[in-house]
Amino acid sequence: MAPTRIGIDLTDSPLKVGGLVEDRYIVVEGSKGLKLRGAAASTTKEEVVAILKDAVDVVKSSFGAPKFDAAVIVIPNNTSEKHQDDIISYGRGNGFNITQVIKEHSAVSAVYAKKVQPKISTNLAIISLTGGILEISAVSIVPYHFVLEAHEAHPEVIDLDESKDRKGSGSGTRRIIGGAVKALVVDPFQNALAGILKNVVEILNIKKTKVDKVVFVGKASRSEKVRKAVKEKFSKAEVWEGIDNPDEIVVYDAVYLSYEDKKIPIYPLNTPKIPEDQGQAEFPESTPGR
């Protein structure tokens, strides 16, 4: 039997496991996930081992294999480097071959690079609602390199359903207009989105960087509020929808990276110079069917 290589998406709960079964790409949900505190993940040894055992159960039931031979794991962007390292350490220390752990914006950037194979520098704005946290990452894809240009996130979880305007309810202020008291309902989601967009645009303007493509990830792709506001702010950018299901864009990349077994670096904010000898990972030639 060929080695079973998988991708594990831990950006939301429950986890998703992706892989190839008889050259067919499939994604299956597990029953566990990281305990997300917003977009920051809690990573105790017990939690990580339980998650990886859950992934093994998915592989047994849906992939027809007794275990996975290698896995790439994707985590929320705001996960600390310590927690990122802990996942690898706890996993490998308990016999699981975790080849790498990457953040969501790295995975999305790698999917775009794989699908489009841009020959010139391209700037992505990645819009996400991972763990209920609204965040925007701006990533420059220079051939063979990814550079994180900006990353802004709202510090609190936002419920899209709860942010809808309701008559007589919701947060707001009162103003006296013509002797009458008027209640102005303030949508916290709209305020958060506007603030984050403003910050990202200011950072990119300072760097003289424009957004070429917008990518909506998961829940963000289904919010008309998000799509409208982002399109207004990045009016000249095209929306890239290269993956049929936005909920699977992260695990899709993890599967490819697992099969290639090469690391995809994303250089952090304010990187002074990109190493010239760092190449882009190559992917399998055949694209798995859906």
C-alpha positions as CSV (number, residue, x, y, z in Angstrom):
1,M,0.0,0.0,0.0
2,A,1.3,3.5,-0.9
3,P,2.1,5.8,2.0
4,T,-0.9,7.6,3.4
5,R,-0.1,11.3,3.5
6,I,-2.7,13.7,4.7
7,G,-3.4,17.4,5.5
8,I,-5.1,18.3,8.8
9,D,-6.9,21.6,9.1
10,L,-7.1,22.9,12.7
11,T,-8.2,26.4,11.8
12,D,-11.8,25.5,12.9
13,S,-13.4,22.8,15.0
14,P,-14.0,20.0,14.3
15,L,-10.8,19.3,12.4
16,K,-10.8,18.4,8.7
17,V,-8.6,15.7,7.2
18,G,-7.8,15.7,3.5
19,G,-6.0,13.2,1.3
20,L,-6.0,11.0,-1.8
21,V,-7.9,7.8,-2.0
22,E,-7.3,6.0,-5.3
23,D,-6.2,9.3,-6.9
24,R,-9.4,11.0,-5.7
25,Y,-9.1,14.0,-3.4
26,I,-11.4,13.8,-0.3
27,V,-12.0,15.8,2.8
28,V,-13.6,14.3,6.0
29,E,-14.5,16.0,9.2
30,G,-13.2,14.5,12.5
31,S,-14.8,14.8,15.9
32,K,-12.2,16.9,17.7
33,G,-10.3,20.1,17.3
34,L,-8.1,22.7,19.0
35,K,-9.8,24.6,21.8
36,L,-9.9,27.9,20.0
37,R,-9.7,31.1,22.0
38,G,-10.6,33.4,19.1
39,A,-7.9,32.6,16.6
40,A,-5.3,31.6,19.2
41,A,-5.1,27.9,19.8
42,S,-4.6,26.2,23.1
43,T,-2.1,23.3,22.7
44,T,-1.7,21.0,25.7
45,K,0.0,17.7,25.1
46,E,-3.3,15.8,25.8
47,E,-5.2,18.0,23.3
48,V,-2.7,17.5,20.5
49,V,-2.4,13.7,21.0
50,A,-6.2,13.4,21.1
51,I,-6.5,15.4,17.9
52,L,-3.9,13.3,16.1
53,K,-5.6,10.1,17.3
54,D,-8.9,11.5,15.9
55,A,-7.1,12.0,12.6
56,V,-6.0,8.4,12.6
57,D,-9.6,7.3,13.2
58,V,-10.6,9.3,10.1
59,V,-7.9,7.7,8.1
60,K,-9.0,4.2,9.2
61,S,-12.7,4.8,8.5
62,S,-12.5,6.9,5.3
63,F,-9.0,6.3,3.7
64,G,-8.8,2.5,4.2
65,A,-5.4,2.7,5.9
66,P,-4.4,1.7,9.5
67,K,-2.7,5.1,10.1
68,F,-1.2,8.1,8.3
69,D,2.5,8.1,7.4
70,A,2.9,11.9,7.2
71,A,0.9,14.9,7.9
72,V,1.0,18.7,7.3
73,I,-1.1,20.7,9.9
74,V,-2.6,24.1,9.3
75,I,-3.3,26.3,12.4
76,P,-4.9,29.7,13.0
77,N,-2.7,32.7,12.1
78,N,-2.6,34.1,15.6
79,T,-1.2,30.9,17.1
80,S,2.0,31.7,18.9
81,E,5.3,30.2,17.7
82,K,5.6,28.3,21.0
83,H,2.2,26.6,20.4
84,Q,3.2,26.0,16.8
85,D,6.4,24.2,18.0
86,D,4.5,22.4,20.7
87,I,2.2,20.7,18.1
88,I,5.2,19.4,16.3
89,S,7.0,18.3,19.5
90,Y,3.9,16.6,21.1
91,G,3.0,14.9,17.8
92,R,6.5,13.6,17.0
93,G,7.1,12.6,20.6
94,N,4.1,10.4,20.5
95,G,5.0,8.6,17.2
96,F,3.1,10.8,14.7
97,N,5.1,12.0,11.6
98,I,4.3,15.7,11.5
99,T,6.3,17.1,8.6
100,Q,5.4,20.7,9.2
101,V,2.9,23.0,10.9
102,I,2.0,26.2,9.0
103,K,-0.4,29.1,9.5
104,E,-3.5,29.7,7.5
105,H,-2.2,32.6,5.4
106,S,0.8,30.4,4.4
107,A,-1.6,27.6,3.2
108,V,-3.8,30.0,1.2
109,S,-0.8,31.6,-0.4
110,A,0.6,28.2,-1.3
111,V,-2.7,27.1,-2.9
112,Y,-2.7,30.3,-5.0
113,A,0.9,29.8,-6.1
114,K,0.2,26.1,-7.0
115,K,-3.0,26.8,-9.0
116,V,-2.0,30.0,-10.7
117,Q,1.8,29.7,-10.9
118,P,2.3,33.4,-11.2
119,K,5.4,34.6,-13.2
120,I,5.4,38.1,-11.7
121,S,4.9,39.5,-8.2
122,T,1.3,39.2,-7.0
123,N,-0.2,40.7,-3.9
124,L,-3.0,38.8,-2.1
125,A,-5.5,40.1,0.5
126,I,-6.7,37.0,2.4
127,I,-9.9,37.5,4.3
128,S,-10.7,35.1,7.0
129,L,-13.1,34.5,9.9
130,T,-11.2,31.6,11.5
131,G,-12.5,30.8,15.0
132,G,-14.9,33.8,14.7
133,I,-12.0,36.2,14.5
134,L,-12.1,38.6,11.6
135,E,-8.7,39.1,10.1
136,I,-7.0,40.2,6.9
137,S,-3.5,39.1,5.8
138,A,-1.7,40.8,2.9
139,V,0.8,38.5,1.3
140,S,3.2,39.2,-1.6
141,I,3.9,36.3,-3.8
142,V,7.2,37.0,-5.5
143,P,8.2,34.0,-7.6
144,Y,9.7,31.4,-5.2
145,H,8.9,33.5,-2.1
146,F,6.0,34.5,0.1
147,V,6.2,37.7,2.2
148,L,3.7,38.7,4.8
149,E,3.2,42.4,4.2
150,A,0.4,43.1,6.7
151,H,-1.8,41.3,9.2
152,E,-4.6,42.8,11.1
153,A,-7.2,41.0,13.3
154,H,-10.1,42.0,15.5
155,P,-9.2,41.0,19.1
156,E,-12.6,39.5,19.9
157,V,-14.9,36.8,18.5
158,I,-17.6,38.2,16.3
159,D,-20.9,36.4,15.6
160,L,-22.1,37.3,12.1
161,D,-25.7,36.4,13.1
162,E,-25.6,38.5,16.2
163,S,-24.2,41.5,14.4
164,K,-27.3,42.0,12.3
165,D,-29.3,45.1,13.0
166,R,-32.4,44.5,15.2
167,K,-35.2,47.0,15.8
168,G,-35.1,48.2,19.4
169,S,-32.0,46.2,20.3
170,G,-28.2,46.1,19.7
171,S,-25.6,48.5,20.8
172,G,-26.0,52.2,19.9
173,T,-25.8,55.8,20.8
174,R,-28.5,58.4,21.3
175,R,-28.6,61.8,19.6
176,I,-31.1,64.6,19.9
177,I,-32.4,65.6,16.4
178,G,-35.0,68.3,16.2
179,G,-36.0,67.8,19.9
180,A,-36.5,64.0,19.4
181,V,-34.3,61.3,20.7
182,K,-33.0,59.0,18.0
183,A,-31.3,55.7,18.6
184,L,-28.5,55.0,16.2
185,V,-27.8,51.2,16.1
186,V,-24.1,50.5,15.7
187,D,-23.1,47.3,14.1
188,P,-19.9,46.1,15.9
189,F,-19.0,43.8,13.0
190,Q,-19.1,46.6,10.4
191,N,-17.0,48.8,12.7
192,A,-14.4,46.1,13.2
193,L,-14.3,45.3,9.5
194,A,-13.9,49.0,8.6
195,G,-11.2,49.5,11.1
196,I,-9.2,46.5,10.0
197,L,-9.5,47.4,6.3
198,K,-8.4,50.9,7.1
199,N,-5.3,49.7,8.9
200,V,-4.3,47.2,6.2
201,V,-4.7,49.9,3.5
202,E,-2.6,52.4,5.4
203,I,0.2,49.8,5.8
204,L,0.1,48.9,2.2
205,N,0.1,52.5,1.1
206,I,3.2,53.2,3.2
207,K,4.9,50.2,1.4
208,K,3.5,51.4,-1.9
209,T,1.9,48.0,-2.4
210,K,-1.5,47.4,-4.1
211,V,-3.7,44.4,-3.8
212,D,-4.1,42.4,-7.0
213,K,-6.2,39.5,-5.8
214,V,-8.7,39.0,-2.9
215,V,-9.2,35.5,-1.4
216,F,-12.1,34.8,0.9
217,V,-11.6,31.8,3.2
218,G,-14.4,29.7,4.7
219,K,-17.1,31.7,6.5
220,A,-15.8,35.0,5.1
221,S,-16.8,33.8,1.6
222,R,-20.5,33.5,2.6
223,S,-20.8,36.9,4.3
224,E,-22.3,39.6,2.0
225,K,-21.2,42.3,4.5
226,V,-17.6,41.1,4.2
227,R,-17.5,40.7,0.5
228,K,-19.2,44.1,-0.2
229,A,-16.9,46.0,2.2
230,V,-13.7,44.4,0.9
231,K,-14.6,44.9,-2.7
232,E,-15.3,48.6,-2.1
233,K,-11.9,49.0,-0.4
234,F,-10.0,47.0,-3.0
235,S,-12.0,48.0,-6.0
236,K,-9.4,47.2,-8.6
237,A,-8.5,43.8,-7.2
238,E,-10.0,40.6,-8.6
239,V,-11.6,38.0,-6.4
240,W,-9.8,34.7,-6.8
241,E,-12.0,31.6,-6.4
242,G,-9.7,28.9,-7.6
243,I,-11.0,26.3,-5.1
244,D,-14.6,25.1,-5.5
245,N,-15.2,25.0,-1.8
246,P,-13.7,27.9,0.2
247,D,-14.1,25.8,3.4
248,E,-11.5,23.4,2.0
249,I,-8.9,25.7,0.6
250,V,-6.6,25.3,3.7
251,V,-6.7,21.5,3.9
252,Y,-6.3,21.3,0.1
253,D,-2.9,22.9,0.4
254,A,-1.9,20.8,3.4
255,V,-2.5,17.7,1.3
256,Y,-0.2,18.9,-1.5
257,L,2.5,19.9,0.9
258,S,2.3,16.6,2.6
259,Y,2.8,14.7,-0.6
260,E,5.6,17.0,-1.7
261,D,7.2,16.9,1.8
262,K,8.8,20.3,1.3
263,K,8.5,23.3,3.5
264,I,6.8,26.5,2.3
265,P,8.3,29.5,4.1
266,I,6.4,32.7,4.5
267,Y,8.7,35.6,5.5
268,P,7.3,37.6,8.4
269,L,6.5,41.3,8.6
270,N,9.4,43.7,8.0
271,T,11.7,41.0,6.6
272,P,14.8,43.1,5.5
273,K,15.9,40.7,2.7
274,I,14.7,37.4,1.3
275,P,17.3,34.7,1.0
276,E,18.1,34.3,-2.6
277,D,18.6,30.5,-2.4
278,Q,15.2,29.7,-1.0
279,G,13.1,28.1,-3.7
280,Q,9.4,27.4,-4.0
281,A,8.2,23.9,-3.3
282,E,7.2,21.8,-6.3
283,F,3.9,19.9,-6.3
284,P,2.7,16.7,-7.9
285,E,1.9,17.2,-11.6
286,S,-1.5,15.5,-11.4
287,T,-4.4,17.4,-9.8
288,P,-6.6,15.2,-7.7
289,G,-10.2,14.9,-8.9
290,R,-13.0,16.2,-6.8
